Amino acid sequence: MIRSFLVVLVILAMAAPASARGPGYVGIWGVDKKTCTQKGPPDERLKVSIQMIRGYESACKITRSEPGKWPGIYYVTSSCAGEGQKWTRKDIYATRGGGKRLVIIDKDGHAVSYVRCR
């Protein structure tokens, strides 16, 4: 009983810093580590904050973000604009590898994997 309680305390302590800075998907992401260090336009990078997702020639305002049943899963709805067009996205954001990887799965099941730049 005491051992179980200690395990729960350790898990909660480890989770606290992530929740303090927002969902695990907040950060700068690239399709690979090389992309993270490239100079110039970030065509294969995403900058994700609690409120916005910025990519190359587009930006999305996060209108809803809900955690899923499993740790590291989020259901994200966003209103986007870019290149003269507007659209709405409903995606699943899944963080993996201790928050070092992000997989974004769109409504059609297409997945794009990113590595954390910072």
C-alpha positions in Angstrom: 0.0 0.0 0.0 2.7 2.5 1.0 4.8 1.4 -2.1 1.8 2.1 -4.4 1.3 5.5 -2.8 5.0 6.4 -3.3 4.8 5.3 -7.0 1.8 7.6 -7.5 3.7 10.5 -5.8 6.7 10.0 -8.1 4.5 10.0 -11.2 2.7 13.1 -10.1 6.0 14.9 -9.4 7.3 14.0 -12.8 4.2 15.2 -14.5 4.0 18.6 -12.8 6.7 20.4 -14.8 5.1 19.5 -18.1 1.7 20.7 -17.0 3.3 24.0 -15.8 4.5 24.8 -19.3 1.4 23.6 -21.1 0.6 20.4 -23.0 3.4 18.2 -24.0 3.1 19.2 -27.6 4.1 22.8 -26.9 7.6 23.5 -28.4 9.4 23.8 -31.7 9.4 20.7 -33.9 11.2 19.6 -37.0 10.7 16.6 -39.3 14.3 15.6 -38.3 17.2 17.0 -36.3 18.8 18.5 -39.4 15.6 20.6 -40.0 15.9 21.9 -36.4 19.3 23.5 -37.2 18.6 24.9 -40.7 18.9 28.6 -41.3 16.2 30.4 -43.3 12.5 29.7 -43.6 11.2 27.0 -41.4 9.4 25.0 -44.1 9.6 21.7 -42.3 9.3 23.1 -38.7 6.3 23.9 -36.5 6.2 26.3 -33.6 3.5 25.2 -31.2 2.3 27.3 -28.3 -0.7 26.9 -26.0 -2.7 29.1 -28.4 -1.1 28.9 -31.9 0.5 26.5 -34.4 2.8 28.3 -36.9 4.2 26.5 -39.9 5.6 27.6 -43.3 3.1 30.0 -44.8 0.3 29.1 -42.5 -0.9 29.6 -38.9 -3.6 28.0 -36.8 -5.3 29.3 -33.7 -6.0 26.4 -31.3 -9.7 26.6 -30.4 -9.9 23.4 -28.4 -7.4 21.1 -26.8 -8.4 18.1 -24.7 -6.3 15.4 -23.2 -7.0 11.9 -24.3 -7.5 8.8 -22.2 -3.8 7.9 -22.3 -0.8 10.1 -21.3 0.6 12.2 -24.1 -2.6 12.1 -26.3 -4.4 15.3 -27.1 -7.4 16.1 -29.3 -6.7 19.5 -30.9 -9.1 21.6 -33.0 -7.7 24.6 -34.7 -8.8 27.4 -37.1 -6.1 27.9 -39.8 -5.2 30.4 -42.5 -2.5 30.5 -45.1 -1.9 31.4 -48.8 -5.3 33.1 -49.0 -7.3 30.2 -47.7 -9.0 29.3 -44.3 -9.8 25.9 -42.9 -10.5 24.0 -39.7 -8.4 21.0 -38.5 -9.2 18.3 -36.0 -6.1 16.4 -35.2 -4.7 13.9 -32.6 -1.4 15.0 -31.1 0.6 12.2 -29.6 3.9 12.9 -27.7 6.3 10.0 -27.4 9.8 9.2 -26.2 9.5 11.3 -23.1 8.3 14.3 -25.1 11.0 14.2 -27.7 8.7 13.1 -30.5 5.4 14.4 -31.7 3.0 12.6 -34.1 0.1 14.6 -35.6 -2.7 12.4 -37.0 -5.3 14.2 -39.1 -9.0 13.3 -39.5 -8.2 11.0 -42.4 -5.6 9.1 -40.4 -2.5 10.6 -42.1 0.3 10.9 -39.7 3.4 13.2 -39.7 6.2 12.6 -37.2 8.4 15.4 -35.7 11.3 15.6 -33.4 11.6 18.2 -30.7 14.0 21.0 -31.6 13.5 22.8 -28.3 
